[in-house]
Structure formats: C-alpha cells, structure tokens
Amino acid sequence: MRQVAIGACLLGALLATTSEAADVSSVPTVHALPLYGEPALPADFRHFPHANPDAPSGGDLIRAAQGSFDSTNPFIVRGTPASGLTQIYDTLLESNPGEPFTMYGLLAEGIRLDPERRWVEFDLRPEARFHDGEPVDAQDVVFSFETLTTKGQPFYRAYYSDVDSVTAIDSDTVHFDLGDSESRELPLILGQMPILPEHYWRDRDFEAVTRDSLLGSGPYRIAEVDPGRRIVYERVDDYWGSEVPVNVGRHNIGRLIYDYYRDQTVALEAFKAGNLDFRLENSASNWATAYDFPAREQGFVRQLQVHDGQPAGMQAYIMNLRKAKFQDRRVREAITLAFDFPWLNRNLFYDAYARTDSYFENSEMEATGLPSEGELALLEPFRDQLPQSVFSEPLPMQQPQEMRPRLRKALELLREAGYEARDGVMIDPENNEPLHVEILLYSTQFERIAQPLLRRLARLGVQGNIRTVDVNQYLNRLRSFDFDMVVGSFPQSLSPGNEQREFWGSEYAERPQSRNLIGLQDPVIDALVDRLIAADSRQALDTAAQALDRVLRWGFYVVPQFHLAAHRIAVWDKFAWQEPFPEYTLDLSAWWVDPEREAVIEDRQRSR
C-alpha cells in the first residue's frame, strides 16, 4: 500500500482540478478528506483535541430509549431496530466533531481522490479485524456497498446512487468509480458507510428481522439483548482500532446500556431514582421544574447546556401532500398561520426556545430578506413556475406577527381556496366534506403542544384531532405515508448534500420508508437540490441552500415549530470529559467514568 503523504502541498494537489482524470499512480495518498479547504489536523495527529488519551476505561452509562424494539439489524426496512447499534461497526473514515465536514482515516489509513472526483480509493489498515478475529478486507467493503444498496433501506440507494461501481483491487485496496453527478461530498459519505463482514452474512438472510448479537469490527459488541426491554453493549478490550488516532481517548466507557420506556414521565422518574445515568432533556418545562429533587440539590446530579454548532434544521408539523386537502398552497398557509408560537413559548416553554423559520436555521445557509443576486441567478429560470412572492416579498413565516390578524388572513386564504363556512365549519362545496386534519403522534408528551394549534384551527372552522398510537404502529404508518400531519424533522449538517434528494426529491415521493414525508414532486425543487449537491465552493453551497430554503418556505409544506441551539443534559455526576467541547457535534464517546466519583454515588445509592 502507498504511504500517507504529509503536508498541505500534497493536499492541494489532491484537490486541484485538471482537464482529464489523473492516473491512479500520480494521485497522492492522504490521511483525510475535507469537503472544502484543508483538514485542520495534520497527518501525524495523535488524537482529536477534545479527547483525553489518558482517560480510564470501565464503568457503565445507562440511558433511556423510547418505545420498544424487535431487531438488531438497523439497516433494513423490516423491524424496529434497537438503539445504539451503529457502535458495533467501523467505517472507512471518521468525522472530527470539531470541524464542519472533514473525514479522517479509521479502517482506511490512506485515501486517493481523483482531482476531478471521478473515483476514490481507500487503503485499508492490515491490522483491522472483526470481533471474531477475521480480517476486514476490501471484499467486505464491496459486500457492504452492494448489500446496503440492494437490500437495505431506501436511504442507502439514495445516498450512494451516484456510485457507478466498486472494485476490490487487492485485499487492502478498494476502488469506487463515481458518476457524473458532480456531488462533491460523495467521496466523504462513502467514508461513512458501515463495513459489514461478508463471511458472517454468507449463510444468513440479511433482510430478515433478527435478534442475534450481530458481528462487527467496532469499539463495542452486543453483550445482551432483551427484546423490547434492554440492549447492552460492552467495550471490546482487544479492539483492533484502539490506537488509531481518531479513536485514542474515545470509547472509554465499559458498558453502554439502553433501557426501554414507553412513557417519558416514567423514564424521568427512573433517572431521579438513579436507575438511569444520563438524560437528554427535550422538554423545556421539565428542564425548568422537574430537577428540583434531593440528589440534584446535594450535587449528585448535574445539569449542562452544551452548545450545538450544527444547523438547527426544521422541526415541524409536516403536511402530507398525498392528501388532496393539502395540495392547495393557500390551505397550507392558513394552517401555518394558526400556529401561535409566542403563546406556547410563554406558557409552556418558559421562553426557552426560538421560533424556527428556515430549513437551515442557525446557519449561513438560511435565506433572509429578498433574494440575493446569486439566488436570483438560480431562481430566474423558474420564475414562471414559482409564486411571484418568492421574488418580491420578504420571507413569510412570521407575517403578520399578532394572532388576530394571522387568523383573519388564514380565513381569507381558506375562502380563496373555495371553502365555505357553514355553522362554524369549513366545508368543501365540491364534496360537502368538512376540512379536517389529524395529527399523528407516538407520545402523549406532545399532545399538550399540539392542542393549541387545533384550538386555533377550530376558530377558523377547521376540524381536527390528535391520534396517539404505539411506536410500532406509528412507524408503520409513517413508512406507508398513512397520515395527515406528523411532528417530524429534517436535520441538517453544515455541509448538506445527497440526503437532500431523499428529503425533497420527486423520485422518493412514493417510495415507502423514504424521508420525503411531505410527498414533494416539484421539478424546481429537484433542480435546486441538484445545484446544491454540485456546489464547488462554500459560497456556492450557501447560495444554493438559500435558494432552496426560500422556495421550500414559500411552499408552506410544514408548520415550523421551534429550536434550541444547545443540548440539555442531566447526568449523575460520575462522568468526566475534557473541555472545551467540540465546536460542532456533541461527542459522548470522549466521556469517561471517574472511578472515585462513581464510588461516591454508589455508596449513596446503597445507603438509601
């Protein structure tokens, strides 16, 4: 295998463009792939800056999972997978939580990328091993790619759709030929692919639901499976990759335990009792009022707010365009106007949240004001296919701001859409059916947040109800798009790319289990997604995202909710970490259990 080149000059050569694809032998081998610019860490880095190479290993981290599970295979359509399963698998590359989007070698110790990005090669570390001692080789990478894209969830076919072929050059070298999509991030997202053991799956049905302790090569293995109740992962003491720089000082905790709870209130009480060690708190009300208990007051429990540098994305009530009642943009806008965020924030959230407006909230990719010159260059070819307001009016989500004029405007829109008010109910005169919306949930916790929206809609004559079902039924209905409205999210990274096709692309609108929950089939949006994926600079990416954001927002496909640019963490004070935290992503794998503090807490629990 070729040696990893050191120095910015070689990285610059890697990223330089030429008129013809370079020969493989002339392309330098590097230790990292950045999306733009150069990697922050040199080829001889020893560990990530936020990781402590002297951290002790051992101890447990017990956390709650929601609902139930019946499968240990997270890659297939069938079954409900357990939480945390990706921890048993290694990937070719690993992202640095302190950089926007740069991948460093994990299974791969060297990378060669064609300057025109028409192919990429990875050199595997010869010491890499699965948990049964078998080597991880290039054929396992080929098997993983082919299996995930032909038998896995639709996400994988979408994510890797622009790969033409994959070939094992030898036992340690794998070569990907890339298509003409101009997707700049494709080589990096190939590095995120989990690598599966071909020898393990040779005589097994990959598409069947299983509860077996599946084989991987990662820092943890499955130690215990109690379907629907608990899954336990144990640290692999002889993990082959413990000395790889991306792993040094990480994966310190001895056992990672997920206990399942169907009710979040019960899970919170379990945390207070010391049955859980760690809790990500999603409720502003709980964060403000529910942690006033003796262990917290005595210093055994800590509350942390850790900054989240990623875009907030879009959490929203998602309207299903496959339903005829949502196909009129005026109806969708009217429903959006009935959402009273200031009331919710004041009365339910202790003013903890900010209103979400953008699909790329909390980033430079968020559209603001009127279209910029760069946005107009992307939008002008579609002027006849877009609402005129896209070009001439400020962005719409909070206009008007006060609820009374919002409801007046919503009523006008419903009437313009052809609805008539009869005895206080909005009726479609074409079929004499009332306008009715149902919000599908899987947790009672969100009912109190959804009820105010239904009350505002009722003032407009729009009937509505909440239907709360168990997690499995919810997932089945989501997969088959059997809903009016759901609470969902479209998470975003600082470098959005291929996943945008599955969020918004026409080809995924009717594909079961796709993430195009809205059911969008719009050639304008398809074209803007293509421009975003093909962006060849940070500025071009930001501009394309802003244009896409603007068109999505003027479509009124969702009712945007709220966000917090931080993680709220409650934790029993037996854990330690190195500060500052990474700028962009929370990395719990860099935490460890402090033996002395763990002993103090255990003494307290025994003495109760």
Secondary structure, 3 states (H helix, E strand, C coil): CCCCCCCHHHHHHHHCCCCCCCCHHHCCCECEEECCCCCCCCCCCCCCCCCCCCCCCCCEEEEEEECCCCECCCCCCCCCECCCHHHHCCECEEECCCCCCEEEECCEEEEEECCCCCEEEEEECCCCECCCCCECCHHHHHHHHHHHHHHCCHHHHHHCCCEEEEEEEECCEEEEEECCCCCCCHHHHHCCCECCCHHHHCCCCCCCCCCCCCCCCCCEEEEEEECCCEEEEEECCCCCCCCCCCCCCCCCCCEEEEEEECCHHHHHHHHHCCCCCEEECCCHHHHHHCCCCHHHHCCCEEEEEEECCCCCCEEEEEECCCCHHHCCHHHHHHHHHCCCHHHHHHHCCCCCCEECCCCCCCCCCCCCCCCCHHHHHHHHHHHHHCCCHHHHCCCCCCCCCCHHHHHHHHHHHHHHCCCEEECCEEEECCCCEECEEEEEECCHHHHHHHHHHHHHHHHCCCEEEEEECCHHHHHHHHHCCCCCEEEEEECCCCCCCCHHHHHHCHHHCCCCCCCCCCCCCCHHHHHHHHHHHCCCCHHHHHHHHHHHHHHHHHHCCEEECEECCEEEEEEECCEECCCCCCCCCCCHHHCEECHHHHHHHHHHHHHC
